[in-house]
Amino acid sequence: MLAGNWKMNKLNRELAGFFATFFESVGWHRDDSISDRIDVLFAVPPTLMAQAVPLAEPSGVRIAAQNIHWEPSGAFTGEISLPMITEAGVTATLIGHSERRQYFAETDESVARKTRAALLADVMPVVCIGETLEQREAGLTQEVVSRQVKAALNGIEDPKDLVLAYEPVWAIGTGRSATAAQAQEVHAEIRHLLRAIYGQSIGSNVRVLYGGSATPQNVEDLLAQKDIDGALVGGASLKPEDFAKMVRAGL
């Protein structure tokens, strides 16, 4: 899976040109098998959802939200609900991105509530986890990531439609990236934990993406790792040609 996170970027007038260039650069419409060989999604701002869905979904590309509230409606000013995004045709959502945790007081508890709500609504949650630089330097990576995974999965009996994204916070938007070996080490721990919780079969099939400054230059090394099932991409996903290169690398 290659997941692009546009964050707070792009306007409606940019969408048609972006997707036309992206699909052409991938060679999507010249190869009908691409959508069967790789899952691609774009997490877009709320104002772009309804316009992006008809441009992307017919080709098998998902449009995702970047955040949701666990309640279906109510007095939650500034929030967006699962019924609102599904009405727009959105079928997935990011949950617990490091920027939500850092700037908007997202907690393990709120991530868990959102994850359960998304699964109940048949919306695929892409749950983000990861440690800060201070936690990594203190040797707490495994402890922090394990706590976040367990919290997000609390009460979830079947995680088959859930995706995890490991994003070392120290590598988000900094230009610093974990080496492929460093990323694999953490992904292997996550995989071990998933198997311990759900058993060998189910635990082996939950997809775990890497989300720390993945670029066209390092994506092949990352995707070659045993326990890395794809990438959650920030800045490079804003450039259709760059993201197309990454998708091609994942085929």
N, C-alpha and C positions, 0 to 999 in steps of 0.2 A: 504494500500500500504506500502511495505517495500522497501526503496530505499537505495542502498549501494553506497557510494561515495569513490572511491579508491584514489582520489587525485593524487599525483605524486608518485604512487607506482605500483609495479609489472611489470614483463617482459613477453614476449610472451611465453617463455618456461614454465611459471608457470600456464598458463591458463587451459590446459587440466586437470591437476591434481586438480586444485582448483574447477572447475565445477563438476568433477566427485565426489569429496568428498562432495561438497555442496548438490548436488542432492541426493546422498545416505543418507546423514545425515538428510535431510528433509523427506526422504521417497517418493520423488517426483514420481519416476517411478513405485511405488507400489500403487499409489493413483492418478488416472487420473483426479480427481476432484479438485486437489490443485490449478491448474492454473485458474480455474473458481471461486475459493473462495478468492483468494488474488492476487493482482498485485505485481510483484517483478521486480525491475530493478537494474542494476549496471551502474553507471556513471564511465567510464574508460578513461584512457589517450588516446589521438588520435592514438598512435602507436598500440593500442590493439583492436581498434574497429572492423576492418575487420576480425580478428581472433576470437574475442569473439562472434560475431553474430551467426555463425553456431553452436557454442557450447551451446548457451543459447536460441536463438529464437525458435528452434523446440520444446522446452518444454514450450513455452509461457512466457519466461523471456525476458524482454526488455534490450537492451543495449542502454545506453544514453551517450551523450557527456557531458563534464563538463563546456563547454562554446562555444559560437558561435559568429560570426560577423553578423550584420544585412544585410550587402551587400552580393550579391551572388558571387562576384568576385571583384578583383581590387588590387590596390597597398597598401595592408595592411599586411606588413611583420610580420610573426609569427602568424597570425590569421587563423581560419578555418571557412569555410562557411557552410551554410545549405545544398547546393547541394553536398558538399564534404562528409558530414556525412551521408546523405541519400543514396549516392552511395555505402557506406559501409554497408548499411542495418540498420543504426541507426534510431530510431523512436522517440527519446526523448532527451531533453537536460536540464541540470541545467542552470539557469540564475541568476546572481546577488549573487552568494555565498558570504558569508562574507569575505572570503579570497580574492576573486576578488575585492570586494569593498575596502578592507584594503590595499592590496599590489599592485593592478593594476588599481587604480583610476576609478573603476566602479562607475557610478553615477545613480541616479534615472532615468535620461533621457536615458542613454545608456541601462539600464535594460528595459525600456519601448519599445525602438526601437527593441531590440532583441526579446522581448516577442511577439510583433506584427509580426515580420518577421517569427518567429517559427510557429505561428498559421497559417499564410498564406501558409507556406510550409508543413502543415499537420504534423508538429513535435510537440510532447507534451512538453510544457515548464513547468519545475518545478522551480518556481520563489521563490527565497530565500529572506526573510525579517527578521529583528531583530535589537534589540538595543544593544549598548555597555554597559559596566558596569557603566561608568560615566553617561550615559543617564538614566539608570535604577535608580541609586542612586539619580538622580535629579528629579525623578518622571515623566520622559518623555517617558516611554515605550509606552503608548497608542498613544501619539502624533507622535512618530517616526514611529511606525508600521503602523498607519493609513496613514501617508504621503507616505510611501513606497508602500503600497497596492494600494492607489489611483493612484500613478504615474505609477505603472506597468500596471494597468488596463485601463489607459486613452485611450479612443478611441476604446476599445474592447467591442463590443456589445454582443457577446456570448462567455462566458468563459468556456464552457462545457468541453473542452479538456485541460484546464489549471489546474495545481496543485500549491498550495502555500506551502511553507515550512518555518515555524517559527523557526528560529535558534537564540536564545539569544547569542549574540557574546561572552558574558562573560562565556558561558558554552561550547565553542567550543575548543576541544582539551585540556581543562584544568583539566578534571576530575570532575569539578563541574557541576552539572545538576540542572536545575530548578526542584522543586518538582512537582509531578503530579498536585497538586492543583494550583501551580503557572503557570504551562504551560496551564492548562485548563482555567484559568482566561484570559490569553491573547488570546487563541484560541476562547473563547466565544466572545471577542471583535471583533476579525477578522470576525467571523461568522455574528455578528450583522451588521458589515460594509458591508459585501457581500450582505446580504439581503436588506440593505438600498439602495444599488446601483442597484441590479438586480431583486429585488423582492424575496418573500419567497421561491418559488419553485427553481429557478436557484441558488439563494444564498445559499440554504441549500445543494446543490449537488456538489459544488466546494470542492474538497478534500483539507484539510489543514493538513500537516504533522508536526511533532515535530522534530527538528533537533539539539538538544543541548546535546551532550554526551549521546545519547541513547545507552543502553547496554543490554545484556541478563538479567541483574539483575533488571533493572528498567522498561523494556519495557512493562511488563504486566500491571503495574500500570498506565503507560502512555496511553496505548491503551484502558484501561477501562474508560477513560474520555469521556464525551459526545461529545465534539467537536474536539477530536483528531482522525484523520482518518488514521494514520500511522506514520511512522518514517523515517527520513533521517539520515542514519547511516554512520559515518566515520570509526574510527579505528576498530570497531567490524566487519565491513563488509570485512575486509582483512583476517579474519579467518573464513574459510568455516563452521566449526562446530558452532562457536558462532553466525554467521549470520543465520545459519539454525535454531538454537534455537529461534531466534527472529521471523523468519518466522512462525515457528510452533506456537508461542504465538499469532500470528496474525490470525490464522485460526479460 
